[in-house]
Amino acid sequence: MRALPREVGHPEIVGEGTAEGHGWIVSREVRGQNLHETWPTLTPADQERAIHQLWARARFVHDASPSLKAHVGSIQWRCRFR
């Protein structure tokens, strides 16, 4: 996560490691509401704004993908859409 562009936005990482072969990350709490739960209560304008914000963050990750490859090791960079 530290390799992601700042514009993506993510909680501050306060710890990470491996236990019994499994990686773990601890981050600071982020106050807010789950978009899935909040969606039905949003106005159409707020829903549109949320979609634009999500796509903007996805574009930052997509644009940074080549430089992120060095940080992810064996993860395959393939997207599958159904």
HUJO-V682807 format. One record per residue. N is the residue number from 1. PHI is phi in whole degrees, -180 to 180 (999 if undefined). NEAR is the number of other ideal C-beta (glycine too) atoms within 10 Angstrom. Layout:
[[N;PHI;NEAR] [N;PHI;NEAR]]
This chain:
[[1;999;12] [2;-63;8] [3;-80;11] [4;-69;15] [5;-60;14] [6;-55;7] [7;-65;12] [8;-67;14] [9;78;12] [10;-162;13] [11;-66;12] [12;-66;11] [13;-85;12] [14;-110;9] [15;-167;8] [16;-158;12] [17;175;9] [18;-134;8] [19;-134;7] [20;53;5] [21;83;5] [22;-116;7] [23;-75;8] [24;-142;10] [25;-140;11] [26;-116;11] [27;-126;13] [28;-65;9] [29;-66;7] [30;-116;9] [31;-78;4] [32;161;7] [33;-124;9] [34;-70;7] [35;-60;13] [36;-59;7] [37;-76;8] [38;-83;13] [39;-46;12] [40;-62;7] [41;-91;9] [42;-79;13] [43;-72;8] [44;-55;7] [45;-65;8] [46;-68;12] [47;-63;15] [48;-63;11] [49;-62;12] [50;-63;14] [51;-62;11] [52;-62;10] [53;-65;12] [54;-63;11] [55;-66;10] [56;-61;12] [57;-67;16] [58;-63;11] [59;-64;13] [60;-60;15] [61;-67;13] [62;-60;11] [63;-65;11] [64;-90;15] [65;-49;12] [66;-59;9] [67;-77;10] [68;-81;14] [69;-55;12] [70;-67;8] [71;-94;11] [72;-108;11] [73;63;6] [74;-89;4] [75;-65;9] [76;-81;6] [77;-95;9] [78;-129;5] [79;-111;7] [80;-123;4] [81;-115;3] [82;-116;2]]
